[in-house]
Each structure stands twice: as structure tokens, then as C-alpha cells.
Amino acid sequence: MTTSSDQRAALRLQRLFSGALPDGETSSEATAEVLVLPGAGPDPLRDLALDPSSLVVAPEDAGVRPEHVGGAEVLTYEGGVGAEDDLLLDGGLVVSVQPYAAAAFMPVTCPTLVSVTAPEDFEAYVEDADAAVALGAFPDALLHPLTALGDVCALGSEHPCGTPMQTRAVVHPDDTVRPAVGGVPFPAAEPRPSACTGCLGGVAAPEDLDAARAERPWLSRYLNAVETLRLLAGRLDAPAQVSGFGMRLSETLEPVPTEPAAAPMLVQAGEEVLVADPVSRRVLRAGPDAARILEVVLANDGGDPVDAVGRHLGLGGAVARSAVAEVGRTLDELGFPLRVGEPA
């Protein structure tokens, strides 16, 4: 593969393993990715609606050809996707697969998929999320630029899942077709547009998945914070802290994340404060006063921003109104995708 095809394959693999449907994608735009596990036969592929925009990732010895799968692109591999396996793709790209609980102890030397493969992995994930909220400590294994977390649609509280739109499937050795490596067979679980259970229900109890999200409605916010810190890796001169995770610029705010999952993140590194949008991946620098105003507006989530800024920052009504308007104008001039001037 060429460098560009390597990059394209890596992006599609990341989407296949993450399970997340890109923001704004519709069923008419979605493309399908299918993984055939070692030992699985090709027969279940005949029942899938594939076309030339689809991607099928299959073992070399499976004998899958484009003409067998509706003209879909076929990418072959050696190895496997089980715990501590390596996936060697045609062309030389290597992807390491690590169980979540073990990833903290393994060096990252190539693109690495960190996956929940057993109940203890899910327990470790929840413990790490709780530690991030309480202490601001994020797991180093997830912050490396070469790592990706699998099945975020089941780990997050609001992350969109591609399963209802049938954009990913995994063919298992028992010839069942599932939405993920650790998923339950179709159609055993009712597909959900977000906070799914089917994509991890084969390795973690669905009731445990639902309970963890109910107790932690901020889990998608946490995953977006992890993604933001991974984006900023190597660009900061001091340790990073994320508002809502063990730190607030304004101490009167709730210490836990109350912001919408996809709202911009406020990241403090030393004396510098950055505004990072997890959707567009844009990053802006902010002055301390503007950052505090923006933090209050984001954490207020749907209330009157002027009233919230006045209460939390001790400003009179006219001053608070002017401050919110000024921050809003600045963001508009910069083309930043956020509106702060009116209640949501």
C-alpha cells in the first residue's frame, strides 16, 4: 500500500473498531466496514448488503475476493484481533491489540487498539473514568497519539453507534455476524443509536453497561476529553488539566462535568488556557477572564448565560451581559462553532 492508502486504511480500521458513527453522517452517506475473524467462513458475507464503497478486512487464507462481496474493497491480514494479538495488514501496517486492563503496562510501539475484552477490562475503564473526574488523572495508555479505544459507542453515554445503520459487522468463527468483536449476534440486542449494549454485550453484562452510564452521564464527555488530550499531545509545555475533571477555573462551579458531551473543552497547561473543540478539532488560546466566562456558560448547559456568569463570577447584570456578548463576538469573528449569547 502507498502512504495515502495506508492512512485511508488506518482511518477505516479505527472507525471499524471504535464503532462510532462520525458526527453528522447520514444513512445515505455511511459506508460499511466488515471484519472477518480468523477461522470464520465466507458464507455469512453473502447475506450482507455490500457494495464498492464497503471495506472487508479478512484473513489471507479466507479467500475473500471483491467479486464475492459486491465489489467491496478487500484488505487482507495475518495474525488476529484477540487479546495481545498483532494485526499485520497487507502492505505492512501493523496494529497491536491490547486488553484495556493490560494496556497500562505495555509500551506503545505501533498503532494500538485498546479494547474491553472481559468484565475486568470494563471495570478498569470505569475506575479510570472516575479517577479522571475526581483527580484530573487520565490514563497514559489512552493519551498516546498511536492509541485508539475500541467500542466507544458502548463505553460512552452519548457516543453515536453505527450499528442501527448497519455500518459495521464482524463475522465470527461460529458463523454468527455481530456488530463488534465483543458484541452479541445480530439481532439479539435491539440496536440503539447511542449508549449501545450490543457492541460489548458479549464480554460485559448489558446491565453493567447501562448501570455505569446511568451513574455517570458524563462518560461521553470523558471520552471526548481523552481524545482532546491525545490531540494536544506534544504541543503543551506543561501538564494539562481539563475543566470539569479535577479542576475548575471558577471554584463555584460543580466539580463534575455538566457540559454537553461535545461542547468545547477548556484545557489549562501552566499559565496557558486553550479552548479545544472535540468535533472540529480546532484549538484557540483564551485569556484568563474570557476562559472563566466561557467555562461558566458551558457548564450552565441550557440556562441563562448572563445570569450564570453574574452569579458565579460576582458580576452585576450589565457587566455580565457585556462580558458574555464580548466573548460571543470574539468566537464569531474567529469562526469558532459555538454560540454563547443566548440560552440554549
N, C-alpha and C positions, 0 to 999 in steps of 0.2 A: 504493500500500500504506500501511496505517497503521503507526504506530511499532511496535506489537506484532507485526504481520505481517512488518515489516522485520527485527525481531530473530529471529523464528522462521525466516525465510528465510536469514538470515545463519548461524544455527546449523546448519541443514541443509546449507548450502553448505560450511561448514567441515568437517562430517563427510564430505561427498561428496569433497572434495579431500584431506582428511587420510588417508582410507582406514581409519581406526581404528574398531574396534567399541567402543562405550562399555563400561567395566568392568561385568560382571555381566549384560549384556544377553543374552537367550537368543533362539533362532531364532523362538520364538513371539511375542516382543516386538519383534523387529527390523523396521524399515521400510526400504523400498528407495528409493535416490536414483539417478536416471539423468540423465546429461548427454549431449545431442546436440550434436556439434560442427558448426560451420558447414560447409555442403557435404554433410552426411550426409543420406541419405534416411530417410523414416519407416518403411520396410518392416521393418527389424530389430526395431522396437519391438513388432511383432505377436507375436514369438516370446518376449517377456519376460513373466513372471508378475507383472503389476502389479495393484494394487487401489487403492481410495480413500485408503489410508494412504501410498501411494507419492508421490514427487515426481519430475516430469520437467522438466528445465531445457533449453529448446530455443530456437533462433533464431526470431525473429519470423516470418521468411519460410518456416519449415519447415512451417507449417500444422498443427501437432500440437494436437489437441483432447482434452479429458478422455474423451470417448466412444470415442476411438481407443486409449486406453491403460488400459482397465479402470476408468475413473473417477478415475484418479490426478490429483493437483493438477498443473497445468501452469504453469510460470513461464517467461516468455519473456525473451529478452535480445537486445541488439545488441552488436556487437564480437566478441571472440574470447577464447580462453584460451591462445593461444600466447605465446611469449616476448615480454615487454614490450607485451602487449595490455591493453586495458581491457575489462571485462565490465560493461555497463550493463543492469541488470535493470529489468524493468517496474516502475514506481513510483519510479525514480530512484536506487536503490542502485548505487554504482559499486565494483567490485572490480578492483584493479590486479594484474596477473600479472607477476612478476619472476623471471628465472632466478637460481638460487642465487648463482652467481659474481658477478653484476652487482648483486645487491641491496645489497651493502655501499656502493655508490656512488650509490644512488638515494634521494632524500628520500621519506619516507612521508607522504602527504597524504590517504590514504583507506584503507579496509580493503585489505590487500595479501597476496596469496598468493605465498610464496616456494617455488619448485619446482625440483626437479632435472630439467633438460630435456636434458642432454647429459652425456657422461662427465666433462667438466671441471667441471661442477657437482657431481657426486658426489665428485670428488677434493677440491674446495674444502670440501665438507661434512666429509669425513674429517679434513682438515687442521685445521679449526676445532675439531672434537671433541678431537683430540689436544692442541691448544693449551689447551683448557679444562682437561683433566686435568693437563697439565704445569705450566701457569702460572696457572690460575684465570681466564683471559681468555675471556669469552663474546662471540660476535659481536653487535654492537649491532643489526644488522638484524633479528635474531630476537627481541630483547628489547622491541621497541616494542609497546605494547598493541594496535596495529591490525594487527599482522602475524600470519600463521599459516603453518606449514610444511606443505607438501604431502607426502602419501605416507609418513607416519611409520611405517606398518606395514612398509615396506621399508627404512627408514633405521634403525629400532631393532632391538635384539637380541631383544626380548620383546614389543613392542607388538602387540596383537591386530589381526588383519586381518579385515575384513568379507567378503572375497571367498568363503571357503568357505561362508558363509551367504547368499551372493548378495544382499548389501545395497547394492551399488553397481555401476554399469556405465556405460561410455562408448561411445557409438555414433560411429564414425569415418567420415570421408568415403568410405572404401573399403567401407563397409557391414559392417566387422568390429565385433564387440562385444568390448570389453576391460574389465578391471577398473579402469583408470585411463587418464588422457591419455597417459602414458608407458609403458603396460603392453603386454603381449603378448596376442594374441587368445585368447579362450576357445576350447577348453580346452587350449591349447598348453602351459601350465605347470600343474603339479599344485598346486591351492590348498593353502596352508599356513595354519594358524590364527594363526601369528605368524612374524616374520622372513621375510616372503614375498619372492619374486623376481618374480612375475608382474606386480606393480603398477608396477615400474620396469624390467622386463626389455627394454622397447623402446628405452630410452635409455641404459641402463648394463648391462654384461655381467653376467648372473646369477652367474658365478663370481667376479666382483669384489665383488658384494654379499655373497655368502657368505663370502668371504675377509676382508673388512673386519669383519664381525660376529664371525667366529671369533677374530680377533686382538684384538677389542675387545668382550668380553662385556658391558661396561658401557654400550653405546650407548643402551639404553633409559633407563638411569639419567641419562645426559647429557641426553636429550630431556626427561625429567621435571624436571631442574634448570633447563633453559631455560624450561620452562612455569612453574615456580615463580618464577623471577626476573621473568618477564613479569607474573605475578600481583602481585608486590610492587612493580612499577614505580611510582614516585611516592610510595611510602609509607615510604621509608627516608631517613634524614638523612645517611647516609654510604655510601660504596661497599660493595657486598655481596660477600661471599666465601661459597662453598658448601663444606661439609666434603666431602673426597674429590676436590676439584678445585683443586689447587694449594695446599691448606690443610687442616690438621687441628688441632683443638683440643688433641689429645693427640699429641705428636710420635712416639710409639712405634707408632702405627697405620700400616698400609700407606698410602702416599700416593695410590694409585689407588682408585677406588670399588670396594668389595667388598660394599656393602649390596645388598639386593634392589632391583630397579628401582623398585618402587612404595613403598618404605619412606619414612617422613618425612625431609625434608631439614633439616639444620641450617645456618642462614644467619646469618653474623656480619656486622653492619654497625656499625663503630665498637665501642663497648662493649656493644652490644645483641646478644643471640643469640635467634633465632627458630626455632621448630620448625614447619615447614610440611608439611602432608600433601598430596601431589600428587593424591590420589584425592578426598578430601572437600573439599579447598581450604581447610581450616581452618588458622589460624595462631595459635600461642601464643608468649608470651615465656618464656624459661627463664633461670634463674640460671646463672652460670658452672660451678659444681660439678655441678648437675643436667645441664647440657648435655654436659659431658665424660663423665659416666656413660652418658648416653643414646647418645652417639656411639660409645662402645666397644661397647655392646650391639648397636647397629645394624650396625656394621662386622664384628662377630663372626659374624653370619649363621648361626645354627643351632647354635653351640657353647653351652657353659655360660656364661651371662651373669655369674654371680658369679665364676667362675674368671677370665674375661676382664677384668672390672673390677679384680680384685685384681692381676693381672699388669701391666696397662697403667697403672694409677693408683697402684701401690705400696701397696695396702691389704691388711690382714690379712683372713682369711676371714670372720670375724664382722662386721667393719666393712663389707666389700664386700657381704655378704648384706643387711645392714641398709640400705645405700645403694641397692641395686637395688630392694629392697622399697618404700622410700620413694618413689622415682621412679615405680614402678608404681602405688602407691596414688594419687599425685597425678594421674597420667594417667587413672586410672579415675574419680576424682572429677570430673574435667573432661569426662569422656565422650569422651576422645580415642581414636581407633581404633588402639590399639597395646597389645600385651601384652609386658612385659619381664621378668616374674618367673620364667619357666621357659625352658629350651632349646626351640627350635622343633622 
